[in-house]
Amino acid sequence: LVTYFFAYEVDGKSTALVAAMLVAIVPAYASRSVAGSFDNEAVAIFGLLLTSYFWLKALNSGSFWWASWCSLSYLYLVASWGGYVFLINLISLHVLVLLLTGRFSSRLYAMFSTFYLTGTSLATHIPFVRYRHLHSSELMLPLASFLLLQGFLVSSWIRSLVGEALFKKLIKA
């Protein structure tokens, strides 16, 4: 069901139906589900898809409601699977690609900042994670993405205050 909603958010109904059907019949997923045998990957794949769905929903709608749900589903993913690092790095990479391709928007800034700050704060309550988000090398991409977004927003704000010509002079100085 989550696969359907995720694919629907990406491309529409026909893609969603095909994606849901494929997940239902793929042996690799079935072997990691409760139907195959219990493993923590059964709940992790659900958390991975749910967090991805809420991220796309938040980014497309610009709603803090969806960004908050994204953070809560990220907490679920962190609590259930050590591979949560993969998803937060993937979301951060998505943000960087949007930034580098000139698709920065206030919506991107607000949604990623909400997700990163809330998700990281919630994740610190998981005993085996604690403050890994701040000092682990595998979690530096999300931190760098967050700081880069802050820097980009501040530079855009300064540019709007002083004008383009003076801003270029300030950068060269």
Residue, then its C-alpha position, 0 to 999 in steps of 0.5 A: l500500500v505504501t509503495y502504491f502511494f509513493a509511486y502515485e506521488v512520483d508519477g500517477k495511478s498507472t505507475a503506482l499500480v505497476a509498482a505495487m504489483l511488482v512489490a507484491i510478487v518480487p521474491a526478494y521482498a517476499s523473503r524479507s517480509v513476514a510471509g517469508s521469515f521475520d527479519n528486521e528488514a521486513v519493517a525497515i522496508f516499510g519505514l524506508l518507503l513510508t519516509s520516502y513517501f512523506w518526503l515527496k509529499a512534503l516537498n510537493s505540497g510544502s506542508f509542515w504537516w507532511a514534513s512532520w510525518c516524514s520526521l516521525s516515520y524517520l524516527y520509526l526507521v531509525a528505531s527499526w533498522g541500522g540502515y537509516v543512514f542510507l535514506i537520510n543520505l539519499i534525501s540529502l543528496h536529493v536536496l543537493v541535486l536540487l540546489l545545484t541544478g538551480r531548483f532552490s525554493s523556500r519550500l525546499y528550505a522549509m521542508f528539509s530544515t523541518f525534516y532534518l532538525t525534527g528527525t535528528s532531534l527525535a533520533t537522538h532519543i534512540p539509545f544506539v544512535r544518540y548523537r551520531h548525527l553530529h559526529s559520525s562521518e557517514l552522517m556528514l552529508p545531511l549536516a553539510s546539506f543543512l548547513l549549505l542550505q543555511g548559507f545559501l539562504v543567508s547569501s540570497w538574503i544579503r544579495s536582496l538587501v545590497g543588490e547584485a552589483l555590490f554583492k559581487k564586489l563583496i564576494k570578490a573582496 
